[in-house]
Amino acid sequence: MDKKTNFPDLEILPPHNHFKHFLDWMISKPRMIIRDYVIKNFPDENLELEILKLNLELKEYELTVLKKEIQELRKYSNLL
């Protein structure tokens, strides 16, 4: 067993092929660029619909809170 140092737990790493990693990157880079372009310029309509639904729900909650505040203000104004 070849060691890098005198420490018993460190071993020499297996040979690394830089050219193979470069080719993998060259093959996958166009796919990443196309995927990013599609995600950016052609958003999913379902996602937009979900966002709109959530915004509507948030507005409804805000409306109910405001209605309750108005009721409390009316109640306190009648007491005075």
KEPADO-53006 format. One record per atom (N, C-alpha, C, O): residue number from 1; residue in one letter; x, y, z. Coordinates in pm, 1 decimal, padded with zeros to 6 digits, always signed. Each point is the difference from the previous one (the first is absolute). Last residue first. Layout:
N
resi resn xx yy zz
NUM A X Y Z
...
end
This chain:
80
resi resn xx yy zz
80 L -06811.4 +05495.2 +02338.8
80 L +00034.8 +00138.0 +00039.6
80 L -00116.6 +00086.3 -00025.5
80 L +00005.6 +00120.4 +00025.5
79 L -00031.2 -00568.4 -00153.3
79 L +00011.0 +00007.0 +00145.5
79 L +00029.5 +00140.0 +00047.6
79 L -00039.2 +00037.3 +00110.6
78 N +00028.4 -00143.7 -00572.1
78 N -00134.9 +00000.8 +00054.8
78 N +00003.8 +00010.4 +00152.2
78 N -00091.6 +00056.2 +00060.0
77 S +00495.9 -00104.5 -00295.1
77 S -00054.6 +00133.1 -00024.6
77 S -00142.7 +00012.0 +00054.4
77 S -00040.2 +00108.0 +00043.4
76 Y +00265.7 -00526.4 -00024.8
76 Y +00057.4 +00095.6 +00095.0
76 Y -00055.6 +00142.0 -00020.3
76 Y -00015.0 +00075.1 +00096.4
75 K -00123.5 -00411.1 -00396.7
75 K -00046.4 -00037.5 +00134.2
75 K +00054.6 +00100.9 +00102.7
75 K -00073.5 +00045.1 +00087.8
74 R +00220.4 -00008.2 -00528.9
74 R -00140.3 +00040.7 +00010.8
74 R -00053.0 -00028.5 +00140.6
74 R -00073.9 +00079.9 +00057.4
73 L +00506.3 -00231.2 -00160.1
73 L -00002.8 +00146.9 +00007.5
73 L -00142.4 +00051.2 +00013.9
73 L -00023.9 +00094.1 +00075.5
72 E +00083.1 -00552.7 -00143.2
72 E +00046.7 +00038.5 +00132.5
72 E -00002.0 +00151.1 +00016.5
72 E -00038.7 +00051.0 +00105.2
71 Q -00065.5 -00224.5 -00530.4
71 Q -00104.3 -00034.4 +00097.1
71 Q +00040.2 +00040.6 +00141.4
71 Q -00083.0 +00051.9 +00074.6
70 I +00400.5 -00002.6 -00412.7
70 I -00106.5 +00098.1 -00017.3
70 I -00113.1 -00027.1 +00100.0
70 I -00054.6 +00092.7 +00059.9
69 E +00403.8 -00404.9 -00081.4
69 E +00046.5 +00125.1 +00059.2
69 E -00106.6 +00107.9 -00009.6
69 E -00018.6 +00076.2 +00094.9
68 K -00066.1 -00483.1 -00307.2
68 K -00004.4 -00016.3 +00145.3
68 K +00046.2 +00127.3 +00070.9
68 K -00057.5 +00039.6 +00101.3
67 K +00092.9 -00054.6 -00568.8
67 K -00140.8 +00001.4 +00039.1
67 K -00013.2 -00012.0 +00151.9
67 K -00081.2 +00069.9 +00060.5
66 L +00510.1 -00114.3 -00247.4
66 L -00046.5 +00138.9 -00004.7
66 L -00146.5 +00011.3 +00040.9
66 L -00037.9 +00095.2 +00068.1
65 V +00221.7 -00524.0 -00107.5
65 V +00062.4 +00069.9 +00112.2
65 V -00047.6 +00144.6 +00004.1
65 V -00031.4 +00051.8 +00107.2
64 T -00103.8 -00311.9 -00472.6
64 T -00068.3 -00042.3 +00123.0
64 T +00057.9 +00069.9 +00122.7
64 T -00074.3 +00037.3 +00090.7
63 L +00284.4 +00040.2 -00505.1
63 L -00133.7 +00058.1 +00002.3
63 L -00075.0 -00039.3 +00127.1
63 L -00065.8 +00084.1 +00061.2
62 E +00484.6 -00277.9 -00146.9
62 E +00015.8 +00140.6 +00034.5
62 E -00135.7 +00067.9 +00011.1
62 E -00021.7 +00082.0 +00089.2
61 Y +00026.3 -00521.3 -00240.6
61 Y +00034.9 +00005.7 +00141.7
61 Y +00015.7 +00144.9 +00045.5
61 Y -00046.4 +00037.2 +00107.8
60 E -00023.9 -00109.0 -00564.2
60 E -00121.0 -00033.7 +00075.6
60 E +00026.2 +00004.8 +00149.8
60 E -00083.8 +00049.0 +00075.6
59 K +00447.8 +00007.6 -00367.3
59 K -00087.7 +00117.8 -00002.1
59 K -00128.3 -00026.1 +00078.0
59 K -00049.8 +00089.4 +00068.5
58 L +00343.5 -00450.5 -00127.7
58 L +00060.0 +00100.0 +00087.7
58 L -00087.1 +00124.6 +00007.6
58 L -00020.5 +00054.6 +00108.4
57 E -00102.4 -00386.6 -00414.0
57 E -00024.0 -00045.2 +00136.7
57 E +00056.6 +00099.9 +00100.8
57 E -00063.5 +00028.4 +00101.6
56 L +00154.3 +00047.3 -00553.5
56 L -00141.9 +00021.1 +00027.8
56 L -00033.5 -00040.0 +00143.7
56 L -00072.7 +00071.1 +00069.5
55 N +00503.7 -00162.4 -00225.7
55 N -00018.0 +00144.3 +00016.7
55 N -00144.9 +00032.8 +00032.9
55 N -00026.7 +00085.7 +00084.3
54 L +00129.5 -00529.6 -00189.7
54 L +00055.6 +00036.3 +00129.8
54 L -00014.5 +00149.6 +00027.9
54 L -00028.2 +00040.2 +00112.9
53 K -00100.6 -00199.9 -00534.9
53 K -00089.5 -00051.7 +00103.5
53 K +00049.0 +00038.4 +00139.2
53 K -00078.9 +00040.5 +00085.4
52 L +00354.2 +00061.4 -00452.1
52 L -00118.8 +00086.2 +00002.7
52 L -00100.1 -00045.8 +00106.2
52 L -00061.7 +00082.8 +00067.0
51 I +00437.7 -00350.5 -00141.7
51 I +00041.7 +00126.7 +00059.4
51 I -00118.4 +00094.6 +00009.6
51 I -00017.4 +00067.3 +00101.6
50 E -00048.4 -00471.7 -00324.9
50 E +00016.5 -00022.4 +00144.0
50 E +00039.6 +00128.9 +00071.0
50 E -00048.8 +00028.3 +00109.4
49 L +00026.1 -00019.1 -00577.0
49 L -00133.4 -00014.0 +00056.6
49 L +00007.2 -00020.8 +00150.6
49 L -00079.2 +00058.1 +00074.2
48 E +00479.7 -00052.5 -00315.7
48 E -00058.9 +00133.8 +00004.7
48 E -00138.2 -00004.5 +00063.0
48 E -00035.5 +00087.9 +00078.6
47 L +00243.2 -00495.9 -00155.8
47 L +00069.9 +00071.7 +00105.4
47 L -00057.3 +00140.5 +00014.6
47 L -00022.6 +00046.6 +00111.7
46 N -00129.8 -00308.2 -00461.3
46 N -00051.3 -00050.1 +00127.2
46 N +00065.7 +00070.8 +00117.6
46 N -00063.9 +00027.2 +00101.6
45 E +00212.8 +00054.2 -00542.6
45 E -00125.3 +00068.8 +00029.3
45 E -00058.7 -00046.9 +00132.2
45 E -00064.3 +00078.3 +00070.0
44 D +00593.2 -00056.5 -00204.2
44 D -00107.4 -00096.8 +00011.1
44 D -00128.5 +00072.3 +00039.6
44 D -00001.8 +00072.6 +00099.4
43 P +00400.1 +00176.7 -00375.8
43 P -00036.6 -00048.8 +00133.5
43 P -00120.1 -00093.2 -00005.0
43 P -00083.1 +00005.9 -00090.7
42 F +00456.4 +00175.3 -00245.1
42 F -00126.4 -00071.7 -00014.8
42 F -00042.7 -00055.8 +00135.3
42 F +00010.1 -00120.2 +00024.7
41 N +00394.8 +00374.3 -00072.8
41 N -00086.7 +00063.0 -00099.4
41 N -00134.1 -00068.8 -00019.7
41 N -00090.6 +00059.0 -00058.9
40 K +00437.6 -00208.3 +00381.7
40 K -00010.2 +00145.5 +00011.5
40 K -00107.2 +00057.0 -00092.6
40 K -00075.3 +00088.2 +00041.3
39 I +00181.0 -00551.8 -00050.5
39 I -00058.1 +00033.4 +00129.7
39 I -00022.3 +00150.1 +00011.4
39 I -00101.1 +00043.8 +00054.9
38 V +00323.7 -00201.3 -00437.2
38 V -00140.6 -00041.7 -00001.2
38 V -00067.5 +00037.4 +00131.5
38 V -00112.9 +00049.0 -00000.8
37 Y +00575.6 +00027.4 -00034.2
37 Y -00073.1 +00088.1 -00091.8
37 Y -00148.8 -00033.0 +00001.2
37 Y -00083.7 +00090.1 +00005.1
36 D +00374.8 -00368.9 +00237.5
36 D -00013.6 +00130.3 +00064.9
36 D -00079.1 +00097.4 -00087.0
36 D -00081.0 +00077.4 +00050.8
35 R +00183.8 -00497.6 -00236.5
35 R -00093.9 -00015.3 +00111.3
35 R -00023.1 +00133.9 +00070.7
35 R -00113.9 +00035.2 +00030.6
34 I +00441.9 -00051.6 -00368.8
34 I -00134.9 -00011.9 -00056.4
34 I -00103.4 -00011.0 +00111.3
34 I -00104.8 +00064.1 -00007.0
33 I +00554.6 -00064.6 +00137.4
33 I -00034.6 +00130.6 -00057.3
33 I -00141.5 -00003.3 -00055.1
33 I -00077.4 +00092.8 +00024.0
32 M +00259.8 -00495.2 +00135.9
32 M -00027.0 +00092.3 +00109.9
32 M -00043.3 +00136.8 -00052.9
32 M -00091.1 +00062.1 +00055.0
31 R +00226.7 -00384.2 -00368.5
31 R -00125.6 -00041.7 +00061.8
31 R -00037.2 +00095.3 +00114.0
31 R -00116.5 +00037.2 +00013.9
30 P +00536.4 +00018.0 -00221.7
30 P -00111.0 +00046.3 -00085.2
30 P -00136.8 -00038.4 +00057.8
30 P -00095.4 +00077.2 -00010.2
29 K +00477.5 -00235.1 +00252.5
29 K -00015.2 +00146.0 +00003.8
29 K -00110.4 +00048.5 -00093.6
29 K -00081.2 +00081.7 +00043.4
28 S +00247.2 -00548.2 +00000.4
28 S -00113.5 +00040.9 +00081.8
28 S -00023.4 +00150.9 +00000.9
28 S -00109.8 +00043.2 +00035.3
27 I +00474.3 -00246.7 -00279.9
27 I -00124.2 -00062.7 -00045.0
27 I -00119.5 +00053.8 +00077.9
27 I -00106.3 +00022.6 -00057.8
26 M +00540.9 +00116.8 +00177.4
26 M -00030.5 +00050.5 -00134.4
26 M -00132.1 -00058.2 -00051.8
26 M -00074.5 +00068.3 -00070.4
25 W +00246.2 -00228.7 +00481.4
25 W -00046.0 +00138.0 +00014.5
25 W -00041.2 +00057.0 -00136.8
25 W -00102.2 +00067.7 -00010.7
24 D +00297.6 -00490.6 +00015.8
24 D -00132.2 -00004.9 +00063.9
24 D -00058.4 +00139.4 +00013.5
24 D -00118.5 +00021.4 -00025.5
23 L +00558.5 -00052.2 -00126.7
23 L -00095.5 -00044.1 -00102.3
23 L -00141.4 -00010.2 +00057.3
23 L -00096.5 +00037.7 -00066.4
22 F +00443.5 +00064.3 +00366.9
22 F -00017.9 +00110.2 -00093.7
22 F -00100.9 -00037.9 -00108.9
22 F -00085.7 +00081.2 -00035.0
21 H +00217.4 -00411.5 +00336.9
21 H -00087.0 +00097.1 +00064.8
21 H -00026.3 +00120.4 -00090.7
21 H -00110.5 +00054.2 -00001.9
20 K +00415.2 -00377.5 -00150.2
20 K -00133.6 -00058.0 +00008.2
20 K -00098.3 +00098.6 +00063.4
20 K -00111.9 +00015.7 -00048.7
19 F +00568.6 +00099.3 +00040.9
19 F -00058.5 +00007.9 -00133.5
19 F -00142.5 -00055.7 -00001.1
19 F -00087.5 +00056.3 -00065.8
18 H +00362.0 -00087.4 +00453.7
18 H -00054.6 +00134.0 -00020.4
18 H -00070.3 +00012.7 -00134.4
18 H -00099.7 +00071.2 -00012.4
17 N +00214.0 -00487.8 +00349.9
17 N +00000.0 +00030.3 -00141.3
17 N -00068.6 +00134.7 -00022.7
17 N -00122.8 +00008.2 -00000.5
16 H +00404.6 -00277.9 +00422.5
16 H -00114.7 +00083.4 -00036.7
16 H +00010.9 +00037.6 -00147.6
16 H +00105.9 +00042.8 -00046.0
15 P +00083.0 -00455.9 +00413.5
15 P +00028.1 +00098.1 -00105.1
15 P -00128.3 +00069.8 -00045.6
15 P -00107.7 -00059.5 -00004.5
14 P +00112.9 -00112.9 +00506.6
14 P +00013.7 -00062.0 -00132.1
14 P +00025.7 +00106.8 -00106.5
14 P -00030.6 +00117.3 +00020.9
13 L +00203.0 -00026.4 +00478.5
13 L -00125.9 -00006.2 -00073.9
13 L +00020.1 -00070.0 -00133.9
13 L +00110.4 +00000.1 -00054.4
12 I +00167.8 -00084.7 +00517.0
12 I +00008.6 +00070.0 -00127.5
12 I -00131.7 -00019.0 -00073.5
12 I -00054.4 -00110.2 -00007.3
11 E +00048.5 +00101.3 +00541.9
11 E +00046.8 -00081.4 -00112.0
11 E +00007.7 +00085.6 -00124.8
11 E -00061.2 +00106.5 -00007.3
10 L +00022.3 -00077.2 +00588.8
10 L +00002.5 +00070.2 -00128.5
10 L +00058.3 -00090.9 -00107.4
10 L +00108.8 -00055.8 +00014.6
9 D -00145.4 -00055.2 +00463.6
9 D -00132.3 +00001.9 -00063.2
9 D -00001.9 +00071.2 -00135.5
9 D -00104.2 +00001.2 -00065.6
8 P +00499.2 -00055.8 +00369.4
8 P -00049.9 -00129.3 -00047.5
8 P -00131.6 +00006.5 -00077.4
8 P -00029.3 -00090.6 -00078.0
7 F +00450.3 +00451.5 +00100.4
7 F -00124.3 -00024.2 +00071.6
7 F -00065.5 -00126.3 -00055.2
7 F -00005.4 -00017.7 -00121.7
6 N +00404.2 +00221.7 -00054.4
6 N +00021.2 -00102.4 +00101.8
6 N -00126.8 -00029.5 +00078.5
6 N -00003.1 -00094.3 +00079.2
5 T -00041.3 +00266.1 -00583.8
5 T +00078.0 +00045.7 +00114.9
5 T +00020.5 -00117.0 +00094.6
5 T -00030.6 -00114.8 -00032.1
4 K -00174.1 +00033.8 -00378.1
4 K +00049.3 +00133.3 -00029.5
4 K +00093.5 +00049.1 +00109.0
4 K +00102.1 +00063.2 -00026.7
3 K -00171.2 -00590.6 -00111.1
3 K -00047.8 +00106.9 +00087.1
3 K +00054.9 +00133.3 -00047.6
3 K +00111.3 +00008.3 -00051.9
2 D -00217.0 -00547.6 -00139.2
2 D +00079.5 +00122.1 -00008.3
2 D -00064.5 +00109.0 +00084.2
2 D -00121.3 +00021.0 -00004.0
1 M +00121.2 -00579.0 +00028.5
1 M -00084.0 +00116.5 +00000.0
1 M +00089.4 +00124.0 +00000.0
1 M +00084.5 +00017.2 +00087.8
end
